[in-house]
Amino acid sequence: MKTINLLFLSVLIAIVTWSCSSPASSNGEFGESPYAKATEISPVDSLSDLAQQIPGFGGLFIDDSGQLTIYLTDPDQQQAKAKEVLSNSELIAQSLSHQSASVSDMQVLKGQYTFITLHEWKKEVSRKVLIIEGVHSAGIDQSRNKLSIGVENESVLDKVHKKLAELDIPEEAVIIYQMTPPRFY
């Protein structure tokens, strides 16, 4: 089942990455796609499990050079526990089995937000921002320790920013990018 979930997530990431074009930053300027250079590690349920075990866990990914990278809110205090938990994770072992990345030489970055906080915000965004016409996706960008929201064009930005403010989600915690609307067959 975990293999199927991981495969589904990989396909979903590929579809979202493929459909993205001319992304926007949180200040409304269009820039680089949030998913172009990172490989997500595992399904959200498993990441939530890791977040429960690793204090300050903000997400993890394999960067474009093939290195396992993790965000921690207080790296000096949390790195040892993160290595212990990740070293004993069967899911991480499976995810790294075809990669040159390893837990022992992972890169640790200082994150501003925990994965649990990002996940809670994503649930709110999914309920209250995805209903805005022209908003097509919401997710957690683990490669940047932020939320990501895919919109059709710049005309939607003001509505999205207003709703994020109502939800008390800081603008700097969100990357907004332009994407083509999904097609349903």
C-alpha positions in Angstrom: 0.0 0.0 0.0 2.9 2.4 0.8 4.4 1.7 -2.6 1.1 2.5 -4.3 0.7 5.8 -2.2 4.3 6.8 -3.1 3.7 6.0 -6.8 0.4 8.0 -6.7 2.2 10.9 -5.1 5.0 10.8 -7.6 2.5 10.8 -10.5 0.6 13.7 -8.9 3.7 15.7 -8.4 4.7 15.1 -12.1 1.3 16.3 -13.3 1.4 19.4 -11.1 5.0 20.2 -12.2 4.1 19.7 -15.8 1.0 21.9 -15.6 2.9 24.8 -13.9 3.9 27.8 -15.9 5.2 31.2 -15.0 4.8 30.8 -11.2 4.2 33.7 -8.8 5.8 34.5 -5.5 3.8 35.6 -2.5 4.1 39.2 -3.4 2.3 38.6 -6.7 5.4 38.6 -8.9 5.7 35.6 -11.2 8.8 33.5 -10.7 10.2 30.0 -10.6 7.9 26.9 -10.1 8.0 25.6 -6.5 8.2 22.0 -7.6 10.7 22.1 -10.4 13.9 21.1 -8.5 12.7 18.9 -5.6 11.6 15.3 -5.2 9.0 14.8 -2.5 9.8 12.0 -0.1 6.6 10.4 1.0 2.8 10.7 1.3 1.4 13.2 3.8 0.3 10.6 6.3 3.9 9.4 6.7 5.2 12.9 6.9 2.7 13.6 9.6 4.1 10.6 11.5 7.6 11.9 11.1 6.5 15.3 12.3 5.1 13.7 15.5 8.5 12.1 16.1 10.9 14.9 15.1 10.5 18.1 17.1 10.5 21.1 14.7 10.3 19.0 11.6 9.4 21.3 8.6 9.6 18.8 5.7 12.2 17.0 3.7 13.1 16.4 0.1 15.9 15.3 -2.2 17.4 18.4 -3.9 18.5 18.6 -7.5 22.0 17.4 -6.7 20.6 14.3 -5.1 21.1 15.2 -1.5 18.6 14.5 1.2 17.6 17.8 2.8 15.5 18.4 5.9 14.0 21.6 7.5 14.1 21.9 11.2 13.0 25.0 13.2 16.0 24.6 15.6 18.6 22.6 13.8 21.2 22.6 16.6 18.8 21.1 19.1 16.8 18.8 16.7 19.3 17.4 14.2 20.4 14.3 16.3 16.7 13.3 16.9 16.0 13.8 13.2 18.8 11.5 12.1 17.8 8.9 14.6 14.1 8.9 13.5 15.0 9.0 9.7 17.6 6.3 10.1 15.0 4.0 11.6 12.2 4.8 9.1 11.4 2.0 6.7 9.6 4.5 4.4 12.7 6.7 4.2 14.9 3.7 3.5 12.6 2.7 0.7 12.6 6.2 -0.7 16.4 6.4 -0.6 17.0 2.9 -2.0 17.3 4.2 -5.6 19.0 7.5 -4.7 22.5 8.4 -3.8 21.2 10.4 -0.9 21.6 9.2 2.7 20.4 10.2 6.2 24.0 10.3 7.5 25.0 13.1 5.2 21.7 14.9 4.9 21.7 18.7 4.6 19.9 20.4 7.5 18.2 23.8 6.8 16.7 26.2 9.3 12.9 26.2 8.7 10.5 28.8 9.8 7.4 26.6 10.0 6.8 23.1 11.3 5.2 20.6 8.9 2.3 20.3 11.4 1.6 24.1 11.1 1.9 24.0 7.3 -0.4 20.9 7.1 -3.0 22.7 9.3 -2.8 25.8 7.1 -3.1 23.7 4.0 -6.3 22.2 5.3 -7.7 25.7 5.8 -6.5 26.8 2.3 -8.1 23.7 0.8 -11.4 24.5 2.4 -11.5 28.3 2.0 -9.1 29.3 -0.8 -9.6 26.5 -3.3 -13.2 27.5 -3.7 -12.1 30.8 -5.3 -12.6 30.7 -9.0 -9.2 30.5 -10.7 -7.4 28.8 -7.8 -6.4 25.3 -8.9 -4.2 23.7 -6.3 -2.9 24.0 -2.8 0.0 22.1 -1.3 3.0 22.1 1.0 6.3 23.0 -0.8 8.8 21.0 1.3 11.7 22.3 -0.7 11.0 25.8 0.6 9.2 25.1 3.9 6.1 27.0 2.7 2.6 26.5 1.3 2.0 26.6 -2.4 -1.1 27.8 -4.2 -1.5 27.4 -8.0 -3.7 30.1 -9.7 -4.8 30.6 -13.2 -3.6 34.2 -13.6 -2.7 37.4 -11.7 -6.4 38.5 -11.5 -6.9 36.0 -8.7 -4.0 37.2 -6.5 -5.9 39.9 -4.6 -8.7 37.5 -3.6 -6.1 34.9 -2.5 -4.1 37.4 -0.5 -7.3 38.7 1.2 -8.4 35.2 2.1 -5.0 34.3 3.5 -5.1 37.4 5.7 -8.5 36.4 7.0 -7.1 33.0 7.8 -4.1 34.6 9.6 -1.7 32.8 7.3 1.4 35.0 6.8 2.1 36.1 3.2 5.7 35.1 3.6 4.6 31.5 4.3 3.0 31.1 0.9 4.3 30.8 -2.7 1.7 31.5 -5.3 2.4 30.4 -8.8 0.6 30.5 -12.1 -0.6 27.2 -13.6 -2.9 26.0 -16.3 -6.2 24.7 -15.1 -6.4 21.0 -14.7 -8.2 19.0 -17.4 -10.7 16.3 -16.4 -11.3 13.6 -18.9 
